[in-house]
Structures are given as structure tokens and as C-alpha cells.
Amino acid sequence: MGRIISGMPARPRRKRRAAGHARLDPIGRSLLLALSRDGRRSAAALAKDLGLSRQAIAERLRELTRRGVIRGYHADLDPGALGLGVRAQIRLALDGSVAHSRAREVLRRLAQSPLVRSVYRVSGEDCFLAQVVCRRIEDVNALLLSLQETRAVQSSRTAFVLETLLEKGGLGPIEEALLTQEAPGGQPEARMKAAAKALPPRSRTR
């Protein structure tokens, strides 16, 4: 049997496939920067700014979409205007002794809940961090009860957002320095993040 790592049984390590967006040429980078600031810009306007033909821009957009670099186009909505005034972060620690199926059930319930906007596997004592948006605090309590029914949750901590001081939303608009910033030692930040992801998660000790 594999080791229990962060509440989930370890799986055989697979070779990582190179990320589809690991390398971008200057034109591709400029195109993404422009779209991050205004996703409604036409191919003709982008072509004029970048000095390319409209067809070349259209082909690049299709390729970036196919590779998953561009993940979609959507309006950035204000949750409060929709009555979604409660925002919270839920940190979950799983019981490392439970069956793998129960841990997967926690993820399934998080994925199916319309309240949950994102889920991250995190380092430290917790296993998952879930971002929640809803109308009432009672909605968060109901979600927690549903997760506890799996009997895989060892503990949970919930922090409610009192005030939003800064929110850039997704990854845009992107500042050019974010894509060109060098980490100490001359290694790009992207490589540093990729190297960090390659490290095995911290084992949970009981």
C-alpha cells in the first residue's frame, strides 16, 4: 500500500508532460497581455496593434485556446450585485486513515456544490482550501455538514471575508512584469513554481 500523503493515498509518480503554455514567444505574450485587459477586443484591433494580419491573429487565438492557455471569455461579475454577499474560505484536514473513496467523495461534493468557486490542495496541516460564495452563512454551514457526512473530514476551519480590499479577479489584467520577472539566481518565476509543484506533498504524521 502507498503512503498516506495529505489525507490521500500516494500514487505512482508519473512523468510530467510539458505544459502547453510553458513557452510563449513575444507576440504570443503581447497577445495575452492585450486580451487580459480587454477580452472583447476584435481580431482586427489586435492585428493592428501587434502588426499582424487578422488571419494570423485568429490562428494564434485558436492555438492558444487549443493548448488551454486561453480558458474562455466571460464577464467579470460583482457577486454582491447578485445577492451573493457572503464569501468564505474553508480549510479542510482529512483523516489519513480513511479509505481513498471517502476522500474522493469530499472532492466530489465540493465540485458539485454551486457555492464552491475553487478548491486547492495546500501545504501545511490542512489538505484542501475551498473558496465559497453564497447568500447566507447558513449555506456555508449546510455545506460543512454535507462534507462531514463523508466521515473523511478530520477538522475544518472557516474564515468569513469581512471586507474586500483588493481583488484582481482571475489572472487579468496582467502586468507585463509578471511574465518577465526573474527569480533570485536568474531563474524565471514560472520555472520556480513548476519545480515547487514537482516536490512531493508533505507527509502527514499522526
Phi and psi restraints in degrees (value plus and minus 20) as a CYANA .aco file:
   2 GLY   PHI     -99.5   -59.5
   2 GLY   PSI     144.9   184.9
   3 ARG   PHI     -89.2   -49.2
   3 ARG   PSI     133.5   173.5
   4 ILE   PHI    -108.8   -68.8
   4 ILE   PSI      97.1   137.1
   5 ILE   PHI    -141.3  -101.3
   5 ILE   PSI     100.1   140.1
   6 SER   PHI      31.8    71.8
   6 SER   PSI      19.7    59.7
   7 GLY   PHI      60.7   100.7
   7 GLY   PSI     -15.4    24.6
   8 MET   PHI    -150.9  -110.9
   8 MET   PSI     116.7   156.7
   9 PRO   PHI     -80.6   -40.6
   9 PRO   PSI     118.2   158.2
  10 ALA   PHI     -90.7   -50.7
  10 ALA   PSI     124.9   164.9
  11 ARG   PHI    -133.7   -93.7
  11 ARG   PSI     138.0   178.0
  12 PRO   PHI     -77.1   -37.1
  12 PRO   PSI     117.1   157.1
  13 ARG   PHI     -90.8   -50.8
  13 ARG   PSI     111.0   151.0
  14 ARG   PHI    -125.7   -85.7
  14 ARG   PSI     135.4   175.4
  15 LYS   PHI     -88.9   -48.9
  15 LYS   PSI     114.6   154.6
  16 ARG   PHI     -97.4   -57.4
  16 ARG   PSI     113.4   153.4
  17 ARG   PHI    -102.2   -62.2
  17 ARG   PSI     123.6   163.6
  18 ALA   PHI     -80.5   -40.5
  18 ALA   PSI     114.4   154.4
  19 ALA   PHI     -83.5   -43.5
  19 ALA   PSI     119.9   159.9
  20 GLY   PHI     -85.6   -45.6
  20 GLY   PSI     -39.7     0.3
  21 HIS   PHI    -134.3   -94.3
  21 HIS   PSI       3.4    43.4
  22 ALA   PHI     -85.2   -45.2
  22 ALA   PSI     -53.6   -13.6
  23 ARG   PHI    -145.1  -105.1
  23 ARG   PSI     111.7   151.7
  24 LEU   PHI    -149.9  -109.9
  24 LEU   PSI     114.3   154.3
  25 ASP   PHI     -99.5   -59.5
  25 ASP   PSI     149.3   189.3
  26 PRO   PHI     -76.1   -36.1
  26 PRO   PSI     -56.6   -16.6
  27 ILE   PHI     -88.8   -48.8
  27 ILE   PSI     -63.7   -23.7
  28 GLY   PHI     -80.8   -40.8
  28 GLY   PSI     -60.1   -20.1
  29 ARG   PHI     -85.0   -45.0
  29 ARG   PSI     -64.0   -24.0
  30 SER   PHI     -83.9   -43.9
  30 SER   PSI     -57.3   -17.3
  31 LEU   PHI     -84.1   -44.1
  31 LEU   PSI     -63.6   -23.6
  32 LEU   PHI     -87.4   -47.4
  32 LEU   PSI     -58.6   -18.6
  33 LEU   PHI     -81.4   -41.4
  33 LEU   PSI     -62.9   -22.9
  34 ALA   PHI     -85.1   -45.1
  34 ALA   PSI     -62.3   -22.3
  35 LEU   PHI     -89.6   -49.6
  35 LEU   PSI     -52.3   -12.3
  36 SER   PHI     -85.6   -45.6
  36 SER   PSI     -47.1    -7.1
  37 ARG   PHI    -107.0   -67.0
  37 ARG   PSI     -50.5   -10.5
  38 ASP   PHI    -174.8  -134.8
  38 ASP   PSI      77.1   117.1
  39 GLY   PHI     -93.2   -53.2
  39 GLY   PSI     -26.0    14.0
  40 ARG   PHI    -114.5   -74.5
  40 ARG   PSI     -18.9    21.1
  41 ARG   PHI     -84.6   -44.6
  41 ARG   PSI     119.7   159.7
  42 SER   PHI     -96.8   -56.8
  42 SER   PSI     140.1   180.1
  43 ALA   PHI     -82.5   -42.5
  43 ALA   PSI     -53.1   -13.1
  44 ALA   PHI     -85.8   -45.8
  44 ALA   PSI     -62.9   -22.9
  45 ALA   PHI     -86.8   -46.8
  45 ALA   PSI     -61.0   -21.0
  46 LEU   PHI     -85.1   -45.1
  46 LEU   PSI     -60.4   -20.4
  47 ALA   PHI     -81.8   -41.8
  47 ALA   PSI     -60.5   -20.5
  48 LYS   PHI     -85.0   -45.0
  48 LYS   PSI     -63.1   -23.1
  49 ASP   PHI     -88.8   -48.8
  49 ASP   PSI     -55.4   -15.4
  50 LEU   PHI    -116.4   -76.4
  50 LEU   PSI     -24.8    15.2
  51 GLY   PHI      53.0    93.0
  51 GLY   PSI      12.1    52.1
  52 LEU   PHI    -141.2  -101.2
  52 LEU   PSI     149.1   189.1
  53 SER   PHI     -98.2   -58.2
  53 SER   PSI     138.7   178.7
  54 ARG   PHI     -81.5   -41.5
  54 ARG   PSI     -57.3   -17.3
  55 GLN   PHI     -85.0   -45.0
  55 GLN   PSI     -59.7   -19.7
  56 ALA   PHI     -83.9   -43.9
  56 ALA   PSI     -60.0   -20.0
  57 ILE   PHI     -85.1   -45.1
  57 ILE   PSI     -63.6   -23.6
  58 ALA   PHI     -81.4   -41.4
  58 ALA   PSI     -60.5   -20.5
  59 GLU   PHI     -86.3   -46.3
  59 GLU   PSI     -60.5   -20.5
  60 ARG   PHI     -85.8   -45.8
  60 ARG   PSI     -59.4   -19.4
  61 LEU   PHI     -83.0   -43.0
  61 LEU   PSI     -62.6   -22.6
  62 ARG   PHI     -82.8   -42.8
  62 ARG   PSI     -61.9   -21.9
  63 GLU   PHI     -87.5   -47.5
  63 GLU   PSI     -62.4   -22.4
  64 LEU   PHI     -85.1   -45.1
  64 LEU   PSI     -54.5   -14.5
  65 THR   PHI     -89.6   -49.6
  65 THR   PSI     -62.3   -22.3
  66 ARG   PHI     -81.8   -41.8
  66 ARG   PSI     -57.8   -17.8
  67 ARG   PHI     -99.0   -59.0
  67 ARG   PSI     -27.7    12.3
  68 GLY   PHI      64.9   104.9
  68 GLY   PSI     -12.8    27.2
  69 VAL   PHI     -91.1   -51.1
  69 VAL   PSI     -66.4   -26.4
  70 ILE   PHI    -113.4   -73.4
  70 ILE   PSI      96.4   136.4
  71 ARG   PHI    -119.6   -79.6
  71 ARG   PSI     -22.4    17.6
  72 GLY   PHI     131.1   171.1
  72 GLY   PSI     151.8   191.8
  73 TYR   PHI    -147.3  -107.3
  73 TYR   PSI     106.1   146.1
  74 HIS   PHI    -175.3  -135.3
  74 HIS   PSI     143.1   183.1
  75 ALA   PHI     -99.9   -59.9
  75 ALA   PSI     122.4   162.4
  76 ASP   PHI    -111.4   -71.4
  76 ASP   PSI      82.4   122.4
  77 LEU   PHI    -114.2   -74.2
  77 LEU   PSI     132.6   172.6
  78 ASP   PHI    -108.6   -68.6
  78 ASP   PSI      92.3   132.3
  79 PRO   PHI     -77.8   -37.8
  79 PRO   PSI     -56.2   -16.2
  80 GLY   PHI     -81.7   -41.7
  80 GLY   PSI     -55.2   -15.2
  81 ALA   PHI     -86.9   -46.9
  81 ALA   PSI     -40.9    -0.9
  82 LEU   PHI    -116.8   -76.8
  82 LEU   PSI     -13.3    26.7
  83 GLY   PHI      64.8   104.8
  83 GLY   PSI     -11.8    28.2
  84 LEU   PHI    -114.4   -74.4
  84 LEU   PSI      53.8    93.8
  85 GLY   PHI    -109.4   -69.4
  85 GLY   PSI     -26.5    13.5
  86 VAL   PHI    -124.6   -84.6
  86 VAL   PSI     103.4   143.4
  87 ARG   PHI    -147.0  -107.0
  87 ARG   PSI     119.5   159.5
  88 ALA   PHI    -169.6  -129.6
  88 ALA   PSI     137.7   177.7
  89 GLN   PHI    -134.8   -94.8
  89 GLN   PSI     106.4   146.4
  90 ILE   PHI    -132.5   -92.5
  90 ILE   PSI     101.6   141.6
  91 ARG   PHI    -123.1   -83.1
  91 ARG   PSI     108.7   148.7
  92 LEU   PHI    -139.7   -99.7
  92 LEU   PSI     112.9   152.9
  93 ALA   PHI    -131.8   -91.8
  93 ALA   PSI     107.7   147.7
  94 LEU   PHI    -115.9   -75.9
  94 LEU   PSI     133.7   173.7
  95 ASP   PHI     -98.8   -58.8
  95 ASP   PSI      94.4   134.4
  96 GLY   PHI     -87.7   -47.7
  96 GLY   PSI     -30.5     9.5
  97 SER   PHI    -112.3   -72.3
  97 SER   PSI     -27.4    12.6
  98 VAL   PHI    -101.1   -61.1
  98 VAL   PSI     144.4   184.4
  99 ALA   PHI     -85.9   -45.9
  99 ALA   PSI     131.2   171.2
 100 HIS   PHI     -79.6   -39.6
 100 HIS   PSI     -53.1   -13.1
 101 SER   PHI     -83.6   -43.6
 101 SER   PSI     -53.5   -13.5
 102 ARG   PHI     -90.6   -50.6
 102 ARG   PSI     -59.9   -19.9
 103 ALA   PHI     -83.6   -43.6
 103 ALA   PSI     -59.0   -19.0
 104 ARG   PHI     -86.1   -46.1
 104 ARG   PSI     -51.2   -11.2
 105 GLU   PHI     -86.0   -46.0
 105 GLU   PSI     -54.4   -14.4
 106 VAL   PHI     -80.8   -40.8
 106 VAL   PSI     -67.2   -27.2
 107 LEU   PHI     -84.1   -44.1
 107 LEU   PSI     -57.8   -17.8
 108 ARG   PHI     -83.8   -43.8
 108 ARG   PSI     -62.7   -22.7
 109 ARG   PHI     -88.7   -48.7
 109 ARG   PSI     -55.8   -15.8
 110 LEU   PHI     -84.2   -44.2
 110 LEU   PSI     -63.2   -23.2
 111 ALA   PHI     -86.3   -46.3
 111 ALA   PSI     -53.7   -13.7
 112 GLN   PHI    -102.9   -62.9
 112 GLN   PSI     -37.0     3.0
 113 SER   PHI     -96.8   -56.8
 113 SER   PSI     106.6   146.6
 114 PRO   PHI     -88.3   -48.3
 114 PRO   PSI     -36.4     3.6
 115 LEU   PHI     -91.7   -51.7
 115 LEU   PSI     -51.8   -11.8
 116 VAL   PHI    -103.8   -63.8
 116 VAL   PSI     100.3   140.3
 117 ARG   PHI    -117.9   -77.9
 117 ARG   PSI     -44.5    -4.5
 118 SER   PHI    -181.2  -141.2
 118 SER   PSI     132.8   172.8
 119 VAL   PHI    -156.6  -116.6
 119 VAL   PSI     112.4   152.4
 120 TYR   PHI    -145.4  -105.4
 120 TYR   PSI     122.6   162.6
 121 ARG   PHI    -106.1   -66.1
 121 ARG   PSI     107.9   147.9
 122 VAL   PHI    -142.1  -102.1
 122 VAL   PSI     143.2   183.2
 123 SER   PHI    -105.6   -65.6
 123 SER   PSI     151.6   191.6
 124 GLY   PHI      73.8   113.8
 124 GLY   PSI    -177.0  -137.0
 125 GLU   PHI     -95.4   -55.4
 125 GLU   PSI     -43.5    -3.5
 126 ASP   PHI    -110.6   -70.6
 126 ASP   PSI     138.5   178.5
 127 CYS   PHI    -118.6   -78.6
 127 CYS   PSI     -65.9   -25.9
 128 PHE   PHI    -150.2  -110.2
 128 PHE   PSI     130.2   170.2
 129 LEU   PHI    -144.2  -104.2
 129 LEU   PSI     101.8   141.8
 130 ALA   PHI    -134.2   -94.2
 130 ALA   PSI     113.2   153.2
 131 GLN   PHI    -116.8   -76.8
 131 GLN   PSI     107.2   147.2
 132 VAL   PHI    -143.5  -103.5
 132 VAL   PSI     119.0   159.0
 133 VAL   PHI    -150.1  -110.1
 133 VAL   PSI     109.5   149.5
 134 CYS   PHI    -177.6  -137.6
 134 CYS   PSI    -195.4  -155.4
 135 ARG   PHI    -112.4   -72.4
 135 ARG   PSI     -57.1   -17.1
 136 ARG   PHI    -152.9  -112.9
 136 ARG   PSI     132.9   172.9
 137 ILE   PHI     -81.4   -41.4
 137 ILE   PSI     -52.6   -12.6
 138 GLU   PHI     -80.7   -40.7
 138 GLU   PSI     -48.7    -8.7
 139 ASP   PHI     -85.4   -45.4
 139 ASP   PSI     -57.6   -17.6
 140 VAL   PHI     -86.7   -46.7
 140 VAL   PSI     -62.4   -22.4
 141 ASN   PHI     -80.6   -40.6
 141 ASN   PSI     -60.6   -20.6
 142 ALA   PHI     -84.4   -44.4
 142 ALA   PSI     -59.5   -19.5
 143 LEU   PHI     -83.8   -43.8
 143 LEU   PSI     -63.5   -23.5
 144 LEU   PHI     -82.2   -42.2
 144 LEU   PSI     -60.8   -20.8
 145 LEU   PHI     -82.5   -42.5
 145 LEU   PSI     -59.9   -19.9
 146 SER   PHI     -83.1   -43.1
 146 SER   PSI     -60.2   -20.2
 147 LEU   PHI     -89.4   -49.4
 147 LEU   PSI     -56.7   -16.7
 148 GLN   PHI     -88.4   -48.4
 148 GLN   PSI     -45.0    -5.0
 149 GLU   PHI     -84.1   -44.1
 149 GLU   PSI     -40.6    -0.6
 150 THR   PHI     -92.6   -52.6
 150 THR   PSI     -37.8     2.2
 151 ARG   PHI      41.5    81.5
 151 ARG   PSI       3.0    43.0
 152 ALA   PHI    -126.8   -86.8
 152 ALA   PSI     -33.4     6.6
 153 VAL   PHI    -107.3   -67.3
 153 VAL   PSI      97.8   137.8
 154 GLN   PHI    -100.8   -60.8
 154 GLN   PSI     -60.8   -20.8
 155 SER   PHI    -177.6  -137.6
 155 SER   PSI     139.3   179.3
 156 SER   PHI    -162.6  -122.6
 156 SER   PSI     129.1   169.1
 157 ARG   PHI    -153.4  -113.4
 157 ARG   PSI     111.6   151.6
 158 THR   PHI    -139.9   -99.9
 158 THR   PSI     110.3   150.3
 159 ALA   PHI    -139.4   -99.4
 159 ALA   PSI     100.4   140.4
 160 PHE   PHI    -110.0   -70.0
 160 PHE   PSI     118.4   158.4
 161 VAL   PHI     -96.2   -56.2
 161 VAL   PSI     103.2   143.2
 162 LEU   PHI    -108.3   -68.3
 162 LEU   PSI     -55.9   -15.9
 163 GLU   PHI    -177.6  -137.6
 163 GLU   PSI     117.1   157.1
 164 THR   PHI    -111.4   -71.4
 164 THR   PSI      93.9   133.9
 165 LEU   PHI    -114.5   -74.5
 165 LEU   PSI     -51.1   -11.1
 166 LEU   PHI    -174.8  -134.8
 166 LEU   PSI     111.2   151.2
 167 GLU   PHI    -170.7  -130.7
 167 GLU   PSI      93.7   133.7
 168 LYS   PHI    -111.5   -71.5
 168 LYS   PSI     -37.6     2.4
 169 GLY   PHI      49.6    89.6
 169 GLY   PSI      95.6   135.6
 170 GLY   PHI      38.3    78.3
 170 GLY   PSI    -153.2  -113.2
 171 LEU   PHI    -138.8   -98.8
 171 LEU   PSI     -14.4    25.6
 172 GLY   PHI    -145.9  -105.9
 172 GLY   PSI     139.5   179.5
 173 PRO   PHI     -91.9   -51.9
 173 PRO   PSI     122.5   162.5
 174 ILE   PHI    -114.4   -74.4
 174 ILE   PSI     116.4   156.4
 175 GLU   PHI    -107.5   -67.5
 175 GLU   PSI     120.3   160.3
 176 GLU   PHI     -77.8   -37.8
 176 GLU   PSI     -53.5   -13.5
 177 ALA   PHI     -81.8   -41.8
 177 ALA   PSI     -46.3    -6.3
 178 LEU   PHI     -85.3   -45.3
 178 LEU   PSI     -51.8   -11.8
 179 LEU   PHI    -109.5   -69.5
 179 LEU   PSI     -32.4     7.6
 180 THR   PHI    -137.4   -97.4
 180 THR   PSI     -22.0    18.0
 181 GLN   PHI     -82.7   -42.7
 181 GLN   PSI     115.8   155.8
 182 GLU   PHI    -120.7   -80.7
 182 GLU   PSI     119.0   159.0
 183 ALA   PHI    -103.8   -63.8
 183 ALA   PSI     143.5   183.5
 184 PRO   PHI     -72.4   -32.4
 184 PRO   PSI     116.2   156.2
 185 GLY   PHI      70.8   110.8
 185 GLY   PSI     -16.7    23.3
 186 GLY   PHI      62.8   102.8
 186 GLY   PSI     -11.9    28.1
 187 GLN   PHI    -112.7   -72.7
 187 GLN   PSI     111.1   151.1
 188 PRO   PHI     -79.7   -39.7
 188 PRO   PSI     128.7   168.7
 189 GLU   PHI     -77.7   -37.7
 189 GLU   PSI     -56.0   -16.0
 190 ALA   PHI     -80.6   -40.6
 190 ALA   PSI     -60.7   -20.7
 191 ARG   PHI     -88.5   -48.5
 191 ARG   PSI     -56.5   -16.5
 192 MET   PHI     -82.6   -42.6
 192 MET   PSI     -61.2   -21.2
 193 LYS   PHI     -87.8   -47.8
 193 LYS   PSI     -59.2   -19.2
 194 ALA   PHI     -84.5   -44.5
 194 ALA   PSI     -59.0   -19.0
 195 ALA   PHI     -86.7   -46.7
 195 ALA   PSI     -57.0   -17.0
 196 ALA   PHI     -86.8   -46.8
 196 ALA   PSI     -57.7   -17.7
 197 LYS   PHI     -87.7   -47.7
 197 LYS   PSI     -47.4    -7.4
 198 ALA   PHI     -94.1   -54.1
 198 ALA   PSI     -38.6     1.4
 199 LEU   PHI     -89.8   -49.8
 199 LEU   PSI     121.6   161.6
 200 PRO   PHI     -85.2   -45.2
 200 PRO   PSI     123.8   163.8
 201 PRO   PHI     -79.7   -39.7
 201 PRO   PSI     133.6   173.6
 202 ARG   PHI     -87.6   -47.6
 202 ARG   PSI     109.8   149.8
 203 SER   PHI     -89.0   -49.0
 203 SER   PSI     123.3   163.3
 204 ARG   PHI    -112.0   -72.0
 204 ARG   PSI     108.0   148.0
 205 THR   PHI    -123.2   -83.2
 205 THR   PSI     122.2   162.2
